[in-house]
C-alpha cells in the first residue's frame, strides 16, 4: 500500500475513534442514570389540605413507596380549587418521575365535568401509575328519621314531596355526584344542601338540621358506631369492609349502581419507559405492605391496588357518566 495513503487512513481511523468514544461514554452514563432512577427524593403532591383522607393515604402509601424506591418520598400539599391547583402544577412538571400526584376521582372525572376550562387534561396530561385505594361513600339518615333502608327512604321521600333535603360535603364533590346519581336511579326528588366539608355536614345531620346526607364512610364511621346517625346504603359496587351489614344501593334494589370515590397515583405524561416501569413496580410493591392495608382499613378506606391500564379504563368510563350527571342536575363549578 502507498505509505502516504496508509498514513492518511490511519489518521482518519484514530480521529473517528476519538469522536466516537465520548458519544459512547455519554450513552453509557445516560443508560446508567436512567437505570438508577431514582437518585434523589421523589415529591408526591397531594392537592388537598393536610389532615384529610387523601393526605392520609398519601402519607401512608408514600412512606411504603419510598421504601420500595430506595429514596424518600416527600409529601407536598398544594390545595386549592377542588384539586385543580395541585393537578395543574403536576401536569406542567418535568416528566422525569420525580414529581407525582396522588388524587381522587375529583381530579380526573368530576372537575372536567363541571369546569369548561382546566389547566390540565384528565387523560392527555397524566400517566397513570396505579390505583391505591377506594373511598366508600354512604347514604346516611338522622337517627330520628323513620327510615332504615333505601326502599323505606324512597317511599318516605315520594310520599312527602318537598319535605326532605340531603346534604353533602360540597357542591361538585364526589358526595354530591353520588347523591345526584342516586336521585336519578331512584326517582327521588331532594334538594341538595352543600357544606364546606364533611365535619359541618355530619354535625348538621346529627343535629337534625338535615334528614339525609351522602358522605364518606371514613368521616361518618365514628358517628355510625355511636348510634348518632343511621347508615342506609353504601353507594359503591361492594360493601364497606368496616360496615359489612350495610347493603349497597345495588343490593337494595338498583342493580348496577356504582358511585364511590377512588384514589390513584399519576405522573406527568411522557415518562421514560424504564422510569414508568420502575414506578409501577414500586407502587404495586408498596400496596402489598400489610401495615398500609390495615391502617387504611382502620380509617374507613379500602386498599385497592390496580395497574395503570385499569386506572385509564376507569377514567374513560366515568367521564361521560359524570358529564351526563352534571348536565342533568345542573352542577357547575362554584
Secondary structure, DSSP 8 states (H G I E B T S, - for coil): --HHHHHHHHHHHHHHHHHHHHHHHHHHHHHHHHHT--SS-EEEEESS-TTSHHHHHHHHHHHHHHHHHTS-EEEEE---TTTHHHHHHHHTS-SSSSEEEEEEHIIIIIHHHH-S--SS-TTTSEEEEEEEEEE-EEEEEETTSS--SHHHHHHHHHHSTTT-EEEESSTTSHHHHHHHHHHHHH----EEEE-SSHHHHHHHHHHTSSSEEEEEHHHHHHHHHTTSEEEEEE-SSS--GGGTTS-BTTTTT-TT----EEEEEEEES---HHHHHHHHHHHHHHTT-HHHHHHHHHTT-EEEEE-HHHHHHHHHHHHHHHHHHHHHHT----
